[in-house]
Amino acid sequence: MTITLNADYDVTLSTALLGYVGETNARPVSVEGMEIDGADRYVLTIDYGDGTVYEVDITGGQWTPTADILRSAQTVSCQIAATKLSGDEYVLVKKSRMFRLRIGAAIGDNAVPSPSVATDALDRIDAIGKQAHADMQTAVTAADTATTAANNATKSATNAGLSADTAEQAAERAETAKTAVETSATQAETAMQGAETARAEAVKSQNSAKVSAVQASTAAQQTTADKNITAGYAKTSKTNADSTAVDRQAVQTLAEQVTADKANVAENATKVAEDRAAAETAAQTAQAVADSLPDDYTTAVGKIAENTAEIANVKLTDKELQRRVNALYDLGNGVTHQFETDSETAYAKTVPTGAKLMSVKSVGGRSIVFNQFAKNKPFDSRNGITTSTDGNYSVLDGTATNAITAKGWWGLKLDEFSPTNGHKYLFCSKIISGTVNPANGCTIGTAIQKQIVGKSFIFEMSDKHWDSNWLSAIYSDKDTVFNKLKISVMLIDLTLMFGSGNEPSTVEEFEKIFPNDYYPYNAGEIVSAGTEEVVVGDTAHPIPEAIRNLPGYGWSAGTVRNYVDYENKRYVQCVNSVDLGTENWRMYKDGDYTPFFYLNAVSDIRGGTSNFLCPKYQYVKIGVTDSASGLYVLENTTVRVRDTAYTDVATFKQAMQGVMLYYELATPIITDISTLVDDDFLRNLTVEAGGSITFKNSNDSYRIPVPSEEEYVVKLSEIGGSV
């Protein structure tokens, strides 16, 4: 969510939704434009209307609501204040008008955790597994130490009868063995403590409890083995001591110490067994909880265990793969459902995996400059080929007696068509019916780039594509046979249509938007995609006429657009229009510089904006001393146009009749639409994963992508799977 303040401290919201009850650190709030000279602290006040008021410090420009803020489903009154420190207290510098935010009701009993909360939970689960493994390793080490001690004692006792010196060495080794046994007892105590940790953590997580129970059992069994080994060692030591008088006292002392150590180990083993029983009880309790959950949840938890080793090696570059991994993590923390938002600009969207309900939050407009410069004016019949046209399609018939080069077949002559170098164009040819044999016997295109007839290509315009005064040509080899070949040809300025940098990169991408075989000649006009119905699966939801009749519905200019905010029941108009032929133009003329036309009458345009759309002119910075041609908006809102084709104001104004300029408003106009649509319009619609959401306009031959935002309620167990 973004809160934007203008110079008057008026508030504009990207959405009125503050969050849902029970969410924790899930929806950051950014505040822009709040900085005031002299102020050093900024506060957001939230009033619940029942006497409860929160003050949140937003000096850093961002704040994330916590569960105590999102305490109940209601509308809250808010205000932003800029303050400064005066003495020991803060005094008010400026404050906004009151504005209202909404706290939505939680869906289900589980709130959406923040990424940090989910990460902490995963870290705790990982730590449990590591500690249990460490406990097991400690027990193994203890057993190895005891075994080594026994072996050393045996060797010491065997060698005791050789000499007094050897006996003394045996006593020293026995002493070392005693120390090792003491170490074993200490390590057994450590293993017991590790088992206690595993038991405590088992209460928190059924997965960890199961792991801890198994490993605690292993530790107990290993400790029992240590006890048996130690007992055997003590027995052997005693036997050797009886046969060696010199070493008897030392070995006897060692035997007594070993007996004491054995008692300690036995006691520790008893405690470990008790801990194991407790851990097993905790595991059974956790399993009972898991058994009480839906089957799909239990399955999902199982998949987490299956995929743990693989997740660390996965490169999360695929969007759906990222969703799956995130879903598995969230499921491991007890989250079963969550919200997902899709804000992609598209004509049709695919319902994501796991989606159950969908609400359309907003739908915006999209305007383009549609154009098509090719005219079907076929060449004269020649070399055995007869030609005809109905104005849209051309027909070729016969066998070529010689090679044919027909320039300018579609009227693309320099004196009739003014291309823009550097723009990207689509040269499109399609076979409607008939045949040509061989298929590569006829090619079509520009002077330097051609394709066999029926193919299309995208190219960047330059003088090299022209042959004398002609751009296009058709070429036929000798003996090529045309059997009533009916074709269409189009030339489209993609840069003029979509804007620089936004052009389709492939022919297929363009044809997805404009699927028709042919579009008639059009020198350029603004076409807007105002959504008339939202089709969810097979169900159409018509947009009310009152909404479609709002001023500028479906318009856009550059990066701004008019849009319907269905979530907050408002219409936001950011784009307006003017017929350039109706304005009072003036001309700036200086003998030393290239003249230009200008007007001061567009009072609501945003000064300095490059967000405008015009079928005749594109953005260029126009100065007094340069010669650049195009349209430019100064910071003082003066509009300049330079076009050297016109030398006086009257002729220019006449030529501008019907030429529309869509432009960005200095201040958006917001209209309340709560009385124009039902409260549940486009809200909580049932959807199926893999289904479609389509935003249809009035002309289905134009499938123009529009900006929209949808919010889905997603069941996580249907997203998680083998990765």
Buried (B, 14 or more C-beta within 10 A) or exposed (E): BEBBBEEEBEBBBBBBBBBBBBBBBBBEBEBEBBEBEEBEBBBBBBBBEEEEEBEBEBBEEEBBBBBEBBBEEBEBBBBBBBBBEEEEEBEEBBBBEEBEBBBBEBBEEBBBBBEEBBEEBBEBBEEBBEBBEBBBBBBBBBBBBBBBBBBBBBBBBBBBBEEEEBBBBBBEBBBBBBEBBBBBBEBBBBBBBBBBBBBBBBBBBBBBBBBBBBBBBBBBBBBBBBBEBBBBBBEBBBEBBEEBEBBBEBBBBBBEBBEBBBEBBBBBBEBBBBBBBBBBBBBBBBBEEBEEBEEBBBEBBEBBEEBBEEBEEBEEEEEEEEBBBBBBBBBBBBBBBBBBEBEEBBBEBEBBBBBBBBBBBBBBBBBBBBBBBBBBBBBEEBBBBBBBBEEBBBBBBBBBEEEBEBBBBBBBBEEEBEBEEEBBBBBBBBBBEBEBBEEEBBBBBBBEEBBBBBBBBBBBBEEEBBBEEBBBBBBBBEBBBBEEBBBBBBBBBBBBBBBEEEBBEEBEEBBBBBEEBBBEBBEBEBBBBBBBBBBBBEEEEEBEEEBBEBEBBBBBBBEBBBBBBBBBBBBBBBBBBBEBBEBEBEBBEEEEEBBBBBBEEBEEBBEEBBBBBBBBBBBBEBEEEEEEBBBBBBEEBBBBBBBEEBEEBEEBBEBBEEBBBBBBBBEBBBEEBEEBBEEEBBBEBEBEBEBBBBBBBEEEEBBBBBBBBBBBBBBBBBBBBEB
